Amino acid sequence: PVCALGVFGAPAGRGEVGGFGGVKLPAKGEVPPPPPTVGVDLRHIAHDPFAAHFEEEDRGPVVADVKVDAPDDELPPIAKELRIPKSLERGLRALGIDPAHADGADIMLGLLRMFGYTVTEQALPGSYLAIKDGQSTYVFADTHEPGEALEVEETVIRKFLADFSTSGADRGLLLSEKYAPFSIHEIENRQPKVRFITRERIQRFIDTMALG
């Protein structure tokens, strides 16, 4: 129970009841913050690569980084291409994500959680709401199935933009282990609160997090 002095205590014992512990609250009636997440917790660091990706006001024109030597038939597992530092790998495994078998979107969602974002799955399949420091980010995870296109399809991009605009979120983020069509650069230049993390960008994000 919380008493008028702003202290949380737990009673114990039979007959004459005493207490075995308590904790002083930040303010009367205010519950203290939850303990850190299990595993690697990066929420305390100043550099947040996810937020920085949106806040680069003077970045100038986006340089095209679409991979031009994509295979003609099928995408290999993203895990075979990524170099994930041991510290981040341990954090992902603590969240139940095996980097050796997870897809790109699952890895990035796990990293969001490690950086202190509260990630909540939404009603629309593949959609999430990530919140940190009062900022909300609408996240859509575009999955790849064998036989599908190797690039994020324009219909998926249009739906993502439409769903973001009606979500009420401050920012929009599309995650995919597919390659990006060139059109995303124009979209990002035109809409600074929308970003795409696609196959050719995932490693760069991981490297930024490791340096952070």
C-alpha positions in Angstrom: 0.0 0.0 0.0 1.0 3.6 -0.5 0.8 5.8 2.6 0.3 9.5 2.8 4.1 9.9 3.2 4.7 8.7 -0.3 6.2 5.3 0.8 5.3 1.9 -0.7 5.5 -0.9 1.8 4.6 -4.6 2.0 3.2 -6.1 5.2 4.3 -9.5 6.5 3.9 -11.8 9.5 1.2 -13.5 11.4 -0.5 -12.1 14.5 1.5 -9.0 15.0 2.0 -7.7 11.4 5.2 -5.9 10.5 6.9 -5.0 7.2 9.7 -6.5 5.4 10.6 -3.7 3.0 9.6 -0.5 1.4 10.6 2.1 -1.2 10.3 5.8 -1.2 8.2 7.1 -4.1 9.2 10.0 -6.4 6.1 11.9 -5.1 3.0 11.0 -3.1 1.0 8.5 -5.0 3.5 8.3 -7.9 4.8 4.8 -8.8 8.5 4.6 -9.4 9.8 3.7 -12.9 10.1 0.1 -13.9 13.4 -1.7 -13.5 15.7 -1.9 -16.6 14.9 -4.6 -19.2 16.7 -7.9 -19.0 19.7 -8.2 -21.2 21.6 -5.3 -22.8 19.8 -2.0 -22.1 20.9 0.9 -24.2 18.2 3.4 -23.2 20.6 5.4 -21.1 23.0 6.4 -23.8 22.7 9.9 -25.3 23.0 8.8 -29.0 19.8 7.3 -30.4 20.4 6.3 -34.0 16.7 5.9 -34.6 15.9 9.4 -33.5 19.0 10.8 -35.2 17.8 9.3 -38.5 14.7 11.6 -38.3 16.5 14.7 -36.8 19.2 15.3 -39.4 17.8 18.6 -40.6 20.9 19.6 -42.6 21.6 16.2 -44.3 21.1 17.6 -47.8 19.9 15.4 -50.7 19.7 11.8 -49.8 22.4 9.8 -51.6 21.1 6.9 -53.6 22.2 3.7 -52.0 20.0 1.2 -53.7 22.0 -2.0 -54.3 22.4 -2.7 -58.0 23.7 -6.2 -57.9 20.7 -7.8 -56.3 20.2 -11.5 -57.2 17.7 -12.2 -60.0 15.8 -15.0 -58.3 15.7 -14.9 -54.5 17.0 -13.0 -51.5 19.4 -14.9 -49.3 18.7 -14.9 -45.5 19.6 -11.4 -44.1 21.5 -13.1 -41.3 24.2 -14.3 -43.7 25.0 -10.7 -44.6 24.8 -8.9 -41.3 27.7 -8.4 -38.9 26.2 -7.9 -35.4 28.5 -7.1 -32.5 28.4 -9.5 -29.6 27.0 -6.9 -27.3 24.0 -6.3 -29.5 23.6 -10.0 -30.3 23.4 -10.8 -26.6 20.7 -8.1 -26.1 18.7 -9.5 -29.0 18.9 -13.1 -27.6 17.8 -11.8 -24.2 14.6 -10.6 -26.0 14.1 -14.0 -27.5 15.4 -13.0 -31.0 18.0 -15.3 -32.6 19.9 -13.1 -35.0 21.1 -16.1 -37.0 17.5 -16.9 -38.1 15.5 -13.7 -37.6 14.4 -11.5 -40.5 15.6 -7.9 -40.8 12.4 -6.4 -39.4 12.5 -8.6 -36.2 16.1 -7.6 -35.6 15.3 -3.9 -36.0 12.3 -4.1 -33.7 14.5 -5.8 -31.1 17.0 -3.0 -31.4 14.2 -0.5 -30.9 13.3 -2.2 -27.6 17.0 -2.2 -26.6 17.2 1.5 -27.1 14.3 2.1 -24.7 11.3 2.2 -27.1 8.1 0.6 -25.9 6.9 -1.3 -28.9 3.3 -2.3 -29.1 1.8 -4.4 -31.9 -1.2 -2.8 -33.6 -4.4 -4.3 -35.1 -3.0 -4.1 -38.7 -0.7 -7.1 -39.3 2.9 -6.0 -39.3 2.2 -2.6 -37.8 3.6 -1.4 -34.4 3.7 1.8 -32.4 7.0 2.6 -30.8 7.1 5.3 -28.1 10.1 6.9 -26.4 10.5 10.2 -24.6 7.0 11.3 -25.6 7.7 10.7 -29.3 5.5 8.1 -31.1 6.7 6.2 -34.2 4.4 4.2 -36.5 6.4 1.2 -37.6 5.5 -1.2 -40.4 7.4 -4.4 -40.9 7.4 -5.5 -44.6 8.1 -9.2 -44.7 9.6 -11.2 -47.6 8.3 -14.6 -48.7 9.9 -16.8 -51.2 8.8 -15.9 -54.7 7.9 -12.3 -53.8 9.5 -9.2 -55.4 13.0 -8.4 -54.2 12.2 -4.7 -53.7 9.7 -3.1 -51.5 6.6 -2.8 -53.7 5.1 0.6 -54.5 1.7 -0.6 -53.3 3.3 -1.4 -49.9 4.9 2.0 -49.7 1.7 3.8 -50.6 -0.2 1.8 -47.9 2.5 2.5 -45.4 2.3 6.3 -46.0 -1.5 6.2 -45.8 -1.6 4.2 -42.6 1.1 6.5 -41.1 -0.9 9.6 -41.9 -4.0 8.2 -40.1 -2.1 6.7 -37.2 -1.6 10.0 -35.4 2.1 9.1 -34.7 4.8 11.7 -34.9 7.0 9.7 -37.2 6.7 6.8 -39.7 9.3 4.0 -40.2 9.1 1.2 -42.7 11.4 -1.8 -42.0 12.1 -4.4 -44.6 14.8 -6.9 -45.6 14.0 -6.3 -49.2 15.9 -3.7 -51.3 14.5 -0.2 -51.6 13.2 1.3 -54.9 14.8 4.6 -55.9 11.5 6.4 -55.1 12.1 6.2 -51.3 14.8 8.9 -51.6 12.3 11.4 -53.0 9.8 10.5 -50.4 12.3 11.0 -47.5 13.4 14.3 -49.0 9.8 15.4 -49.2 8.6 14.0 -45.9 11.2 14.4 -43.2 9.2 12.4 -40.7 9.1 9.3 -42.8 12.1 6.9 -43.1 12.8 3.5 -44.6 15.3 1.0 -43.2 15.7 -1.5 -46.0 18.2 -4.3 -46.7 21.0 -2.0 -47.9 20.6 0.2 -44.8 20.3 -2.3 -42.0 24.1 -2.9 -41.6 24.8 0.8 -41.5 22.2 1.2 -38.7 23.8 -1.7 -36.7 27.2 -0.1 -37.2 25.9 3.2 -35.9 24.4 1.6 -32.9 27.6 -0.2 -32.1 29.6 3.0 -32.3 27.0 4.8 -30.1 
